[in-house]
Structures are given as C-alpha cells and as structure tokens.
Amino acid sequence: MNKCPHPNCQKTKPREVYACKPHWFSLPASIRQKIWKGYRSSAELWIEANNEALEFWKGKSHGGQVIAAQIRS
C-alpha cells in the first residue's frame, strides 16, 4: 500500500492505482488519461502527468482555478 499523492490526503491506496478513488475522480479526464498512458508506456509522460495532477490539486486546494493551458500541456 502507498499513500495517495494528493497533498492533503493521508489515505492509503493499492500500488496499482494512482490515487485514492475520490482524488482520482477529482482530476480532469485529460490528466487521468495521461497518467494511465504514462504508467503503461513512458516514465517521462507519467512524471509530466503527475506534476500536472499535483498542480491541479494545488490550485483547487487554494480555491483557485488551474488555467486550462496548464492542464493540456
């Protein structure tokens, strides 16, 4: 078991999933898809998607909105 990567979450989750269920589904589908694709094929893509997820959550946790261009890049 690993800790959910959401900055404010202490839940554990199985190693084969990225985040706990509520935080996984809080991510936009485009980031979830990129995480899954990176997990299967490219460490570089996975790292990029992980950083996007963390930035998305950081923006949400401060009440702000993440700019769509940041999510798509």
N, C-alpha and C positions, 0 to 999 in steps of 0.2 A: 504494500500500500504506500502511496505517495500523498503529499499534501496538494490540495487544489492550488493552482498558480494565481488565483485571484488574490490581490494584495491584502484584502480584508477577510479572507476565508481561512478557517482553521480545519475544515473538513478534510478527511482523507478520502481518497478515491483509488480504484484499481489502477495499476500501472498502464493497462492497455487503453485507458481513456485519458483525454487531455485535462479535463476539469470536472468538478462535481456537476451533477445534472443541472441545477439552477443556473450556475455560472456559464456552463457550456451553451445553454439555450439563450442566455442573455447576450451572447455575441451575435453580430450580424452573420447571416448565412455566408457571405463572401469570405469572412475571416475563418469561419468553421471549415469551409471547403478548402481553403488554402492550408490550414493546419493539417487536415486529413491528407491532402495531396503531398505535402512536405513530409509527413510521417511515413508515407508509403514510398516516396521516391527521392527526396532531396533534403539533406540536413540543412543546407543553406536556405531553402524555401521555408522549412519548418522554423528556423530561427527568425526569419523575417516575419512570418505569421505570428509567432509567439510574441514578438515585440509589438506587433500591431494590436494583438489582444490586450497586452498589458497597457498600452497607450489608450485603447478604447475604455478599458475599465477605469483607468486613472481619470480620464475625462468625465466619465459617468459619476465616479465617487465624489467629485468636487462640484457636481451639479452642472457641469459644462457639457457642451456637445463637441464631439470629435468631428473635425472637418472631414467630409466625405472623401476628399482627395487623399487624406492620410490613410484612410481605410483601404482605398483602392490601390495605392502604390505598392 
